[in-house]
Amino acid sequence: MDENILFITAKEGGDRIDALLACNIEGLSRSAAQKLIENGAVTMGGAKIKKNYKCSAGDSFEVIMPELSEHHPFPENIPLDIVYEDDDLLVINKPRGMVVHQAPGHYEGTLVNALLYHCNGKLSTIGGEDRPGIVHRIDKDTSGLIIAAKNDFAHEKLSAQLADHSLSRTYEAVVRGNMKENSGMVDKPIGRHPVDRKRMAVTDIHSRPAVTYWELIANYKGYSHIRCRLKTGRTHQIRVHMASLNHPLLGDYTYGSPSPEKGLEGQCLHARELRFVHPRSGELVELQCPLPQYFNDVLSKLGPQL
C-alpha cells in the first residue's frame, strides 16, 4: 500500500500529541489521531509514542497515513437534517463535527457518504469521484447550511452563482474580545500560510481577494456574538479575517486559542442563512436554520450581555 508521510513540528510545548495532529492535519479529528497513534503510525525519532504524550517545543513527528485515492466514498445510512429538497438539489443543516468529503483519517461518516445513501447515488459528477454533489464546503467544526447538487445542470448553475457572488451566505460566530464598532468590512487577500501549509493567512503572495462583512449582535464580557456575510468564499475566510482583527473565533485551535474555551473544541461558527436563485425555476430561494445546541450553550456560558 502506498503511504502518505507527513511531518509535524510542535511550535509550543504543553499540547497533547492528538490535539497537535488534529490542529495541523486538515479534516483529522482527535479520535482519528488517537487511532493513528495507537496503530504506531506516529513516531518521534523513529520511536512510537503514547496518545497522551505532552509535546515540547521543537518536537518533530512523522505521521504515516494511507493515500486518500485508495478510498472511494460509499453509501452510509446516516440521518440528515434536510432543510430543502427537490429533483435538482438539497440543502442540509450539517452538524458540527461532520466532515463534508473524504480527507486523511476520514473515509467514512462524511456528508458525501450520507448523500450517496439518501440520493441513491444520483448526485452531480462535476466535483469528481470523491466529491459527488458537493457545490461548496464548510469546515468540519462549522455547522449549518450547505448545498448539494443532484445533477450537473444544477451544479453548474449554482457554481456560477458562487463565482459571481450572487449566492449569499450568512454566518453567526462568537469571537474573543469586544467589538468596538457595530459593523465593519474586512477586505484582505487570503492565501496559503508561507510556512505552515495547513493554514491560510492574510497575504499578498499567491493570494486571492477576500471580503467579509460583519455586524455585532451582542457583546459579552470578553467575547462578542457577531453575524458575518461572505462576498467571497475563500478557505477559512471568516476564521482568518476575524483573527486578523485580533478577534479570533472562540474555540478555534488553528487561528486562536491552543486549548478548549468554554468547553468548546473547534470554532464557534454556524452557517445560518442561504439565499440563491433556483437553477431550474429561476425563483429566489431563501433558507434559514436555528442556532444549534452547542452554540446556545456557549452563549449561556458567556453571562449577561453588556
Secondary structure, 3 states (H helix, E strand, C coil): CCEEEEEEECCCCCCEHHHHHHHHCCCCCHHHHHHHHHCCCEEECCEECCCCCECCCCCEEEEEEECHHHCCCCCCCCCCCEEEECCCEEEEEECCCCCCCCECCECCCCHHHHHHHHCCCCCCCCCCCCCCCECCCCCCCCEEEEEEECCHHHHHHHHHHHHCCCCEEEEEEEEECCCCCCEEEEECCEEECCCCCCCEEECCCCEECCEEEEEEEEEECCEEEEEEEECCCCCCHHHHHHHHCCCCECCCCCCCCCCCECCECCCCEEEEEEEEECCCCCCEEEEECCCCHHHHHHHHHCCCCC
